[in-house]
Amino acid sequence: MPWRRLRILLDHKLVKIHHPVLTQGSPTSVGFTEEGLRFLELR
């Protein structure tokens, strides 16, 4: 996902970045917030 689009979702608090325990090769992921799930009508 391009940073510009991700930035819009972050600014509107629709997604959050999950930082796992940092080990070599551990991925950083993005997940929807409760507000984001309501916006998508998934909750």
N, C-alpha and C positions, 0 to 999 in steps of 0.2 A: 504494500500500500504506500503510495507516495506520502512523504512527510506533510505536504500541504493539507491533504485530506485528513490525515491522522490528527494534525494540529487542530482542525475545526472540531472534530469529535471530542478531543481532550478539552478544548475551550468551553464546550457546551456540557461538559461532564457526562458524556454519554458512554465513554470508555475509560478504562484505567490501565496503567502499565503494571504488570506483575513482575517483580524482581525475585527470581528464585535464589536460593543459596548459591552464591557465585562459586562455581567450580569450572574447571576448564571444559568448554563445550556446552555449558548449560544455557539454554535459550531464554530470552526475555520474551514474554508474550503479552498480548493485549486482550483484555476481557471487557465485556459490557457491564456497566453499573446497573443498579436497580432502575435508575432513571432512564438509561438507555434501553433496557428491556421493556419498560412501559412505553417508551417512544415507538419501539418496533411492534408493540402490541403482542409481546410474547409473555407478558405477565399482567 
